[in-house]
Amino acid sequence: MVAIYSETVRSWKMLLIMLPAFLGMTIGIGASYLAGEDMTFLLVFLLPFVAIALDLMQLKIEVDEERLKIRSALGLLARKTIRLDEIKLVRISEGWMSCSGTIHYTYPGKACVLIERTKGWSISFTTNRPEELAEVLRTLGVPVVGGSP
């Protein structure tokens, strides 16, 4: 399916939060190497740590004719697909911390989107283009509250 709406929300703050741990692991690997110690343990944990840090840096939101998809950069931690016919109501509120679903993907942004489903848990995420997202969802027949200028 071709995406009708696509947006990527990025957060460089996540990288800044992870930077001290990344530097600490790098210094530990260097010190272990210089001391002639085995670095296997540190290297084994460094690779997943870097993958998680990269994964948390961005969130991609796509809407096609049948689904709304939420994915993190690598799709390791955040990966959710919601069929549009499962959506009971979409609430769009100003401010990226203004809503909280059972499953919550938060990045600094302009607005927060809360999806109430007919079955399953509610889901919320951040968007920087709430007006466009609301218009696309309304066009596809999804009830939307808020999101207009």
CYANA upper distance limits for C-alpha pairs under 8 A (distance plus 0.5 A):
  1 MET  CA     64 ASP  CA      6.94
  1 MET  CA     65 GLU  CA      8.04
  2 VAL  CA     64 ASP  CA      6.60
  3 ALA  CA     62 GLU  CA      6.55
  3 ALA  CA     63 VAL  CA      6.01
  3 ALA  CA     64 ASP  CA      4.95
  3 ALA  CA     65 GLU  CA      8.21
  4 ILE  CA     62 GLU  CA      7.98
  4 ILE  CA     63 VAL  CA      6.17
  4 ILE  CA     64 ASP  CA      5.57
  4 ILE  CA     65 GLU  CA      7.76
  4 ILE  CA    136 VAL  CA      7.98
  5 TYR  CA     61 ILE  CA      8.32
  5 TYR  CA     62 GLU  CA      6.01
  5 TYR  CA     63 VAL  CA      5.53
  5 TYR  CA     64 ASP  CA      7.39
  5 TYR  CA    133 LEU  CA      7.54
  5 TYR  CA    136 VAL  CA      7.51
  6 SER  CA     60 LYS  CA      7.77
  6 SER  CA     61 ILE  CA      6.11
  6 SER  CA     62 GLU  CA      4.90
  6 SER  CA     63 VAL  CA      7.02
  7 GLU  CA     60 LYS  CA      6.24
  7 GLU  CA     61 ILE  CA      5.68
  7 GLU  CA     62 GLU  CA      7.06
  7 GLU  CA    127 THR  CA      8.30
  7 GLU  CA    129 ARG  CA      8.50
  8 THR  CA     58 GLN  CA      7.17
  8 THR  CA     59 LEU  CA      6.12
  8 THR  CA     60 LYS  CA      4.84
  8 THR  CA     61 ILE  CA      6.72
  9 VAL  CA     58 GLN  CA      6.02
  9 VAL  CA     59 LEU  CA      5.64
  9 VAL  CA     60 LYS  CA      6.83
  9 VAL  CA    107 TYR  CA      7.50
  9 VAL  CA    109 GLY  CA      7.89
  9 VAL  CA    126 THR  CA      7.95
  9 VAL  CA    127 THR  CA      7.17
  9 VAL  CA    128 ASN  CA      7.65
 10 ARG  CA     57 MET  CA      6.28
 10 ARG  CA     58 GLN  CA      4.68
 10 ARG  CA     59 LEU  CA      6.89
 10 ARG  CA    107 TYR  CA      7.60
 11 SER  CA     15 LEU  CA      8.20
 11 SER  CA     56 LEU  CA      8.49
 11 SER  CA     57 MET  CA      5.71
 11 SER  CA     58 GLN  CA      6.49
 11 SER  CA    107 TYR  CA      6.60
 11 SER  CA    108 PRO  CA      7.21
 12 TRP  CA     16 LEU  CA      7.09
 12 TRP  CA     57 MET  CA      6.66
 13 LYS  CA     17 ILE  CA      6.66
 13 LYS  CA     57 MET  CA      8.50
 14 MET  CA     18 MET  CA      6.80
 14 MET  CA     53 ALA  CA      7.77
 14 MET  CA     56 LEU  CA      7.16
 14 MET  CA     57 MET  CA      6.44
 15 LEU  CA     19 LEU  CA      6.44
 15 LEU  CA     53 ALA  CA      6.88
 15 LEU  CA     54 LEU  CA      8.19
 15 LEU  CA     57 MET  CA      7.18
 16 LEU  CA     20 PRO  CA      8.24
 18 MET  CA     22 PHE  CA      6.70
 18 MET  CA     53 ALA  CA      7.21
 19 LEU  CA     23 LEU  CA      6.51
 20 PRO  CA     24 GLY  CA      6.52
 21 ALA  CA     25 MET  CA      6.67
 22 PHE  CA     26 THR  CA      6.69
 22 PHE  CA     46 LEU  CA      8.38
 22 PHE  CA     49 PHE  CA      8.36
 22 PHE  CA     50 VAL  CA      8.25
 23 LEU  CA     27 ILE  CA      6.57
 24 GLY  CA     28 GLY  CA      6.56
 25 MET  CA     29 ILE  CA      6.65
 25 MET  CA     42 LEU  CA      7.58
 25 MET  CA     46 LEU  CA      7.49
 26 THR  CA     30 GLY  CA      6.71
 27 ILE  CA     31 ALA  CA      6.53
 28 GLY  CA     32 SER  CA      6.52
 28 GLY  CA     42 LEU  CA      8.16
 29 ILE  CA     33 TYR  CA      6.63
 29 ILE  CA     39 MET  CA      6.66
 29 ILE  CA     42 LEU  CA      6.84
 29 ILE  CA     43 LEU  CA      7.91
 30 GLY  CA     34 LEU  CA      6.72
 31 ALA  CA     35 ALA  CA      6.58
 32 SER  CA     36 GLY  CA      6.61
 32 SER  CA     37 GLU  CA      5.47
 32 SER  CA     38 ASP  CA      7.27
 32 SER  CA     39 MET  CA      6.64
 33 TYR  CA     37 GLU  CA      6.45
 33 TYR  CA     38 ASP  CA      7.86
 33 TYR  CA     39 MET  CA      7.23
 39 MET  CA     43 LEU  CA      6.62
 40 THR  CA     44 VAL  CA      6.51
 41 PHE  CA     45 PHE  CA      7.09
 42 LEU  CA     46 LEU  CA      6.56
 43 LEU  CA     47 LEU  CA      7.10
 44 VAL  CA     48 PRO  CA      8.01
 45 PHE  CA     49 PHE  CA      6.71
 46 LEU  CA     50 VAL  CA      6.68
 47 LEU  CA     51 ALA  CA      6.76
 48 PRO  CA     52 ILE  CA      6.59
 49 PHE  CA     53 ALA  CA      6.68
 50 VAL  CA     54 LEU  CA      6.66
 51 ALA  CA     55 ASP  CA      6.52
 51 ALA  CA     74 LEU  CA      8.49
 52 ILE  CA     56 LEU  CA      6.66
 52 ILE  CA     76 LEU  CA      8.11
 52 ILE  CA     77 LEU  CA      8.20
 53 ALA  CA     57 MET  CA      7.13
 54 LEU  CA     58 GLN  CA      8.48
 54 LEU  CA     73 ALA  CA      7.37
 54 LEU  CA     74 LEU  CA      7.99
 55 ASP  CA     72 SER  CA      6.18
 55 ASP  CA     73 ALA  CA      5.21
 55 ASP  CA     74 LEU  CA      5.62
 55 ASP  CA     75 GLY  CA      7.39
 55 ASP  CA     76 LEU  CA      7.12
 55 ASP  CA     77 LEU  CA      7.52
 56 LEU  CA     72 SER  CA      6.93
 56 LEU  CA     73 ALA  CA      7.34
 56 LEU  CA     77 LEU  CA      8.16
 57 MET  CA     72 SER  CA      8.17
 57 MET  CA     73 ALA  CA      7.27
 58 GLN  CA     72 SER  CA      6.19
 58 GLN  CA     73 ALA  CA      5.83
 59 LEU  CA     70 ILE  CA      7.41
 59 LEU  CA     71 ARG  CA      6.13
 59 LEU  CA     72 SER  CA      4.92
 59 LEU  CA     73 ALA  CA      6.61
 59 LEU  CA     78 ALA  CA      8.34
 59 LEU  CA    107 TYR  CA      8.46
 60 LYS  CA     69 LYS  CA      8.39
 60 LYS  CA     70 ILE  CA      6.25
 60 LYS  CA     71 ARG  CA      5.63
 60 LYS  CA     72 SER  CA      6.58
 60 LYS  CA     73 ALA  CA      7.65
 61 ILE  CA     68 LEU  CA      7.80
 61 ILE  CA     69 LYS  CA      6.25
 61 ILE  CA     70 ILE  CA      5.31
 61 ILE  CA     71 ARG  CA      7.16
 62 GLU  CA     68 LEU  CA      6.25
 62 GLU  CA     69 LYS  CA      5.60
 62 GLU  CA     70 ILE  CA      7.16
 63 VAL  CA     67 ARG  CA      6.34
 63 VAL  CA     68 LEU  CA      4.95
 63 VAL  CA     69 LYS  CA      6.82
 64 ASP  CA     68 LEU  CA      7.08
 65 GLU  CA    140 LEU  CA      7.46
 66 GLU  CA     83 ARG  CA      6.35
 66 GLU  CA     84 LEU  CA      6.12
 66 GLU  CA     85 ASP  CA      8.23
 67 ARG  CA     81 THR  CA      7.08
 67 ARG  CA     82 ILE  CA      6.00
 67 ARG  CA     83 ARG  CA      4.84
 67 ARG  CA     84 LEU  CA      5.72
 68 LEU  CA     81 THR  CA      6.28
 68 LEU  CA     82 ILE  CA      5.67
 68 LEU  CA     83 ARG  CA      6.86
 68 LEU  CA     84 LEU  CA      7.20
 69 LYS  CA     79 ARG  CA      8.12
 69 LYS  CA     80 LYS  CA      6.36
 69 LYS  CA     81 THR  CA      4.94
 69 LYS  CA     82 ILE  CA      6.88
 70 ILE  CA     78 ALA  CA      7.47
 70 ILE  CA     79 ARG  CA      6.21
 70 ILE  CA     80 LYS  CA      5.62
 70 ILE  CA     81 THR  CA      6.80
 71 ARG  CA     75 GLY  CA      5.86
 71 ARG  CA     78 ALA  CA      5.74
 71 ARG  CA     79 ARG  CA      5.06
 71 ARG  CA     80 LYS  CA      7.02
 72 SER  CA     76 LEU  CA      7.44
 72 SER  CA     77 LEU  CA      7.13
 72 SER  CA     78 ALA  CA      5.41
 72 SER  CA     79 ARG  CA      7.05
 75 GLY  CA     79 ARG  CA      6.07
 78 ALA  CA    105 TYR  CA      8.20
 82 ILE  CA     86 GLU  CA      7.46
 82 ILE  CA     87 ILE  CA      8.18
 83 ARG  CA     87 ILE  CA      7.68
 84 LEU  CA    142 VAL  CA      7.48
 85 ASP  CA    142 VAL  CA      8.44
 86 GLU  CA    117 ARG  CA      6.02
 86 GLU  CA    118 THR  CA      5.94
 86 GLU  CA    119 LYS  CA      7.38
 87 ILE  CA    115 ILE  CA      7.23
 87 ILE  CA    116 GLU  CA      6.59
 87 ILE  CA    117 ARG  CA      4.91
 87 ILE  CA    118 THR  CA      6.48
 87 ILE  CA    142 VAL  CA      7.47
 88 LYS  CA    115 ILE  CA      8.14
 88 LYS  CA    116 GLU  CA      6.01
 88 LYS  CA    117 ARG  CA      5.43
 88 LYS  CA    118 THR  CA      5.80
 88 LYS  CA    142 VAL  CA      8.18
 88 LYS  CA    143 PRO  CA      7.63
 89 LEU  CA    115 ILE  CA      6.58
 89 LEU  CA    116 GLU  CA      5.70
 89 LEU  CA    117 ARG  CA      7.43
 89 LEU  CA    142 VAL  CA      7.50
 89 LEU  CA    143 PRO  CA      5.74
 89 LEU  CA    144 VAL  CA      6.51
 89 LEU  CA    145 VAL  CA      8.03
 90 VAL  CA    113 VAL  CA      7.34
 90 VAL  CA    114 LEU  CA      6.19
 90 VAL  CA    115 ILE  CA      5.13
 90 VAL  CA    116 GLU  CA      6.71
 90 VAL  CA    142 VAL  CA      7.98
 90 VAL  CA    143 PRO  CA      6.74
 90 VAL  CA    144 VAL  CA      5.18
 90 VAL  CA    145 VAL  CA      6.61
 91 ARG  CA    113 VAL  CA      6.25
 91 ARG  CA    114 LEU  CA      5.57
 91 ARG  CA    115 ILE  CA      7.03
 91 ARG  CA    144 VAL  CA      6.44
 91 ARG  CA    145 VAL  CA      5.31
 91 ARG  CA    146 GLY  CA      6.60
 91 ARG  CA    147 GLY  CA      8.35
 92 ILE  CA    111 ALA  CA      7.25
 92 ILE  CA    112 CYS  CA      6.24
 92 ILE  CA    113 VAL  CA      5.04
 92 ILE  CA    114 LEU  CA      6.87
 92 ILE  CA    130 PRO  CA      7.48
 92 ILE  CA    134 ALA  CA      8.24
 92 ILE  CA    144 VAL  CA      7.97
 92 ILE  CA    145 VAL  CA      6.71
 92 ILE  CA    146 GLY  CA      5.46
 92 ILE  CA    147 GLY  CA      5.69
 93 SER  CA     98 SER  CA      6.75
 93 SER  CA     99 CYS  CA      7.69
 93 SER  CA    111 ALA  CA      6.13
 93 SER  CA    112 CYS  CA      5.88
 93 SER  CA    113 VAL  CA      7.07
 93 SER  CA    146 GLY  CA      6.87
 93 SER  CA    147 GLY  CA      7.37
 94 GLU  CA     98 SER  CA      7.15
 94 GLU  CA    110 LYS  CA      6.96
 94 GLU  CA    111 ALA  CA      4.95
 94 GLU  CA    112 CYS  CA      6.89
 95 GLY  CA    109 GLY  CA      7.52
 95 GLY  CA    110 LYS  CA      5.94
 95 GLY  CA    111 ALA  CA      5.00
 95 GLY  CA    112 CYS  CA      6.63
 96 TRP  CA    106 THR  CA      7.57
 96 TRP  CA    107 TYR  CA      7.61
 96 TRP  CA    108 PRO  CA      6.33
 96 TRP  CA    109 GLY  CA      5.69
 96 TRP  CA    110 LYS  CA      6.29
 96 TRP  CA    111 ALA  CA      5.21
 96 TRP  CA    112 CYS  CA      5.29
 96 TRP  CA    126 THR  CA      6.22
 96 TRP  CA    127 THR  CA      8.14
 97 MET  CA    106 THR  CA      7.98
 97 MET  CA    111 ALA  CA      8.40
 97 MET  CA    112 CYS  CA      7.16
 98 SER  CA    111 ALA  CA      8.13
 98 SER  CA    112 CYS  CA      6.63
 99 CYS  CA    112 CYS  CA      6.51
 99 CYS  CA    113 VAL  CA      7.69
 99 CYS  CA    114 LEU  CA      6.96
 99 CYS  CA    124 SER  CA      7.50
100 SER  CA    104 HIS  CA      6.54
100 SER  CA    114 LEU  CA      7.44
100 SER  CA    123 ILE  CA      8.18
100 SER  CA    124 SER  CA      6.35
101 GLY  CA    114 LEU  CA      6.72
101 GLY  CA    115 ILE  CA      8.04
101 GLY  CA    121 TRP  CA      8.15
101 GLY  CA    122 SER  CA      5.46
101 GLY  CA    123 ILE  CA      5.12
101 GLY  CA    124 SER  CA      5.32
102 THR  CA    121 TRP  CA      6.28
102 THR  CA    122 SER  CA      5.72
102 THR  CA    123 ILE  CA      6.36
102 THR  CA    124 SER  CA      8.14
103 ILE  CA    121 TRP  CA      7.52
103 ILE  CA    122 SER  CA      6.90
103 ILE  CA    123 ILE  CA      5.26
103 ILE  CA    124 SER  CA      6.87
104 HIS  CA    123 ILE  CA      6.33
104 HIS  CA    124 SER  CA      5.31
104 HIS  CA    125 PHE  CA      6.42
105 TYR  CA    124 SER  CA      6.63
105 TYR  CA    125 PHE  CA      5.09
105 TYR  CA    126 THR  CA      7.34
106 THR  CA    124 SER  CA      8.31
106 THR  CA    125 PHE  CA      6.03
106 THR  CA    126 THR  CA      6.08
107 TYR  CA    125 PHE  CA      8.23
107 TYR  CA    126 THR  CA      6.39
108 PRO  CA    126 THR  CA      7.62
109 GLY  CA    126 THR  CA      6.34
109 GLY  CA    127 THR  CA      6.21
109 GLY  CA    128 ASN  CA      5.69
110 LYS  CA    126 THR  CA      7.87
110 LYS  CA    127 THR  CA      6.57
110 LYS  CA    128 ASN  CA      5.12
110 LYS  CA    129 ARG  CA      7.70
110 LYS  CA    130 PRO  CA      8.04
111 ALA  CA    126 THR  CA      6.33
111 ALA  CA    127 THR  CA      5.90
111 ALA  CA    128 ASN  CA      6.72
111 ALA  CA    129 ARG  CA      8.22
111 ALA  CA    130 PRO  CA      6.76
112 CYS  CA    124 SER  CA      7.37
112 CYS  CA    125 PHE  CA      6.26
112 CYS  CA    126 THR  CA      5.08
112 CYS  CA    127 THR  CA      6.65
113 VAL  CA    124 SER  CA      5.81
113 VAL  CA    125 PHE  CA      5.88
113 VAL  CA    126 THR  CA      6.62
113 VAL  CA    127 THR  CA      7.63
113 VAL  CA    130 PRO  CA      8.49
114 LEU  CA    122 SER  CA      7.57
114 LEU  CA    123 ILE  CA      6.33
114 LEU  CA    124 SER  CA      4.78
114 LEU  CA    125 PHE  CA      7.33
115 ILE  CA    122 SER  CA      6.09
115 ILE  CA    123 ILE  CA      5.65
115 ILE  CA    124 SER  CA      6.51
116 GLU  CA    121 TRP  CA      8.00
116 GLU  CA    122 SER  CA      5.32
116 GLU  CA    123 ILE  CA      7.36
117 ARG  CA    121 TRP  CA      7.23
117 ARG  CA    122 SER  CA      6.43
129 ARG  CA    133 LEU  CA      6.89
130 PRO  CA    134 ALA  CA      6.47
130 PRO  CA    147 GLY  CA      5.69
130 PRO  CA    148 SER  CA      8.07
131 GLU  CA    135 GLU  CA      6.68
131 GLU  CA    147 GLY  CA      5.41
131 GLU  CA    148 SER  CA      5.78
131 GLU  CA    149 PRO  CA      7.21
132 GLU  CA    136 VAL  CA      6.72
133 LEU  CA    137 LEU  CA      6.70
133 LEU  CA    147 GLY  CA      8.27
134 ALA  CA    138 ARG  CA      6.56
134 ALA  CA    144 VAL  CA      6.91
134 ALA  CA    146 GLY  CA      8.17
134 ALA  CA    147 GLY  CA      5.97
134 ALA  CA    148 SER  CA      7.77
135 GLU  CA    139 THR  CA      6.59
136 VAL  CA    140 LEU  CA      6.86
137 LEU  CA    141 GLY  CA      6.95
137 LEU  CA    142 VAL  CA      5.77
137 LEU  CA    143 PRO  CA      8.06
137 LEU  CA    144 VAL  CA      7.68
138 ARG  CA    142 VAL  CA      5.65
138 ARG  CA    143 PRO  CA      6.72
138 ARG  CA    144 VAL  CA      6.85
